[in-house]
Amino acid sequence: MRKRFKEKDKLKMLLWSGRHCCICRKACGDTIEIAHIDPKGGDDIDNGIPLCHEHHIEIGRYNVKHPLGNKYRIKELKKIRDQAYEEYTRHLVPSMHFEITQVIRNNPLLPLRRFPSIGFNLRVGDSPPVKAKVEVKIIHGGRNLGIKKDKTGYYSGETEWNLTPNTITFGNFSVPRKCADSNKDLKLEVRVILVDKYEREHKYPPHCWTYVREENYWFLEPRSFTKWT
């Protein structure tokens, strides 16, 4: 039986590409085709790519018995597709700034937040409505303790935050008591994923902060220290 994509997934792929071919960027309108990247793969959204008719034929006609040129690789097609999706959806997400801080609600006149309670501020610019997923990874004494888990899911990426354009959203969380009672280095890595109105996720590089216990503040590191998927 010929594989078919679900209608909800086809709709997302059409919206994310603006009905453009992901290879040549041709605007196809109602002639756009949804191809399977891996003919032996499934019919999930990650195996789909919007293409014009010409490129749909091209990605499937390479003759391995007469290998002239270079065939389109599966990983290559996925990266090409994701680049196209980003091109046609990046206007849907705002500029963004987030930070770890002990300052309460950005008010320097208030006492600093008492550690191990930690403040988190997320500010977005003018845009259509978006949501966010926030993932906080705890690194204590050089050991990766993993992404913070609690019943709210606010800092594990399990719960979406509703963001209002041109506003700051304040939050706070705590690290495990063993991190507070120890003098070992404490670092936090934070990744924010913005979800646009077409339900496409825009992943930003994670930022890392190191805690200065003596002065109760965080400074931003220029890189992350663990691998992210």
N, C-alpha and C positions, 0 to 999 in steps of 0.2 A: 504494500500500500504506500502511495506517495505521501511523504511527510507534509504536514501543513502547520503553519504557525497559528497560535491562538489569536483571535481578533483583537483582544486587548493588547497583545504584544505587537501586532502589526500596526495598530494605531500609534503606539509609542514610537516605533521605528520611523513611521511616516512623519510624525511631529518633530522628532529629534533631528531628522535629516532635512526637514522642510521640503520633502519630495525631490531632493537632489541626489544624483548619483554620487556615492561616497568616493568613487575613484576619480572621475573627471569633473565632478561638481556641476554637471549639466542639470538644469531644471527640467524635470520630466513630466510634471503634472500627473495626469491620470495614466501615463504610460510607465510610471515607475514600477519596478519589479522588486520583490523581496526574495533574495537568494539565500541558499544555505551555504555558509562558509565552508563547512566540512560536510561533504555529501554523505558521509557515514555517521555524522553526528546527529544530535537530536533536533527537536523543533522548539527548543527554548530560545529566548530572546538573545542570548549571548552567541548563538550560532547563526544569527540573521544579519544581513547587510542589504540596504537599499541600493539598487543599481539600475542604470539604464539597460536597455535590451542588449546593446553591443557588448558592454562589460559583463553582463550576466553570461553571455555566450563565451566571452574570452576566458573567464576564470575557470571554466570547465572543459576547455577544448585542448589543453596541453597534452601532447603525445609523449608519454614517457619512453616509448620505443624509438622516438626520433627527437631527442631532447635538444632542440634549438632554442636559444634564449633562456629565460628563467621563468618558471611558473610562479604564480602567486602563492605564497606560503600562507598557512592558516593564521599564524601569529601576525604576519604582515597585514593580512586583510582586516584583522581585528583592530590593529593599531590605526590603519587607514580609516576604518569606520569610526573609531572613537575620536579621531581628529576632526572628521566631518561633523559628528554630533556636537562636539565642542564649538565648532565654528558657527553652527546654526542655533545654538541654545545659550551661548555665553552672555548674550544681551538680557537674558532672563534672570540673571543673578547679580546682586549688588556688590559694590566694594565692601570689604569686611575687615574688621580689626577685632582681635580677641587677646585677652591677657589674663595671667594669673597675678593676683595682687592681695595684699593684706589690708589695703585701704578700703574702707567700707563705702560703697555706693559713690566712689570717686570724690569723696568729700574729705579733704585733708584736715578739716577741723574736728572730725570725729576720731576717737581712739582707734588704733589699729586693731584689726581682727585678731582674736586670740588663737594662736596656733594650738592644736592641729586643725582648726577650722580654716579653710582656704577659700578666698573669693575668686569668682570667675566672671568676667565682663565680656559681652559680645555685642559689638556695634556694627550695624549694617547701614549702607547708604540708601539712596532712592532707587526703587525697583518695583517690579510687580511683587506680590506676596510670595514669600519663600518660607521654607522650613529648614531646620538644621538638625543634624545628628552630631553629638559631641562625644568624643572618645578620649578618656584620660588614662594614661599608662603611668604606673608608679615604679620608680627605680630607686631602690634603697641599698646603699652600700655596694653599688655596682651590680646588684641582682635585680633582674626584671620580675616584678611581682604581678605583671599582667595588667589588663584593663580593669578599672575600678567597677565593681559590681555592687549594686544595692537594689532595693525593691522598687525604686523610682525609675531606674534605667536611664536617668538623665545624663550620666557621664560614661555610659557603656555603649552608646550608639543605638540602644534598643528603643528609646523614646524620642520622638521628633519634637523639637521646640518650634512653636509658632512665633515667627519674628515679624515685628511691625517695622516698615521702612523708616529710616531716619531716627531710630531710637536705640538706646542701650538696654540690653537685657542683662540683669544681674542674677548671679547664682552663687551657691557655695556648697562645699562638700568637705569631708574630713578624710585624712589618711589613717591607716591603722595605728593603734596605740604604740606598737613596737617601733614605728617610724618616729613618733613624737618623743619617745623615751630614749632613743639612741642618738649618739653623736655622729653616726655614719652619714655620708653624703646622701642627700635626698634630692631627687630630680623628678620632674613631671614632664611627660610628653603629651601634648594635646593635638588632636586632629579634629578639624571641623569639616563636616560634609554638608554643603548646601543642597537642598532639594528644590528644584524649580517647579513651576506650576504644571509642567508636563511630566512630572515625577522622575526627571533625570537627576542623578546624583553628580555633584561637582566636588571632587575630592581635592582638598588643599594640602600642601605639604605639612607634616607635623612640626610643631615648634616645641622646644625644650627649655624648661626653666630649672634653675638650681636655687635651692633655698639657703639663705644666709641666716643661720639660727641666732647668732649674736645680735643681729639688727632686725630680725623678723621681716625680711623682705625677699623678693624673688628677682633674679636677673635672667634675662633672656639669652640663651645660648644660640650660636649661629648655625647649629646643626642638630640633628637628632642622633640618638645613640642606640636605637634598636631598629629592627626591620619591620616594615609595615606592608601589608598586602593591599 
